[in-house]
């Protein structure tokens, strides 16, 4: 193998390594692709949690619109309301 062949092979190897560098570490390379996949997976999980939360909210809204007993329980628990003809008995603190 003469010097010319060695130079051609060396240049070819350098070009190949350059391509590997660009593919692996360059803009939109393998590392960026991996990071984008991780971000996509994280966003999918967030989206699933938000969908589940929305479902709970929709069910709560439906119950608030159509379930009088549910509304009464919320009024008693969160607002401290009582029904007509009920008496509140307070305990003294010791």
C-alpha positions, 0 to 999 in steps of 0.5 A: 500500500503506497502513501496515496492509498493511506492518505485516501483511507485516512481522509475516508476515516476522518470523513466517516468519523465526522459524519458520526459526530454530526449524526450523534452530537450535532443539531437534531442528532441522536442525542437530541432525538433521545431528549425529544423522546424523553420530553414526549414521554413526559408530556404524554404522562402529564396529558394522561394525568390532566385527562383523568383530572378533567374526568373527575371535574366533569363528573363533579360538575354533573353531580352538582347539576343533577344531584341535590344530595351531593350539593347538600353535602358540600354545603354542609361540609364546606360552608357549614350550612344546616338544614331548616329546623336543625339545631347546632350543638357546640361542645365546650373546649376543655 
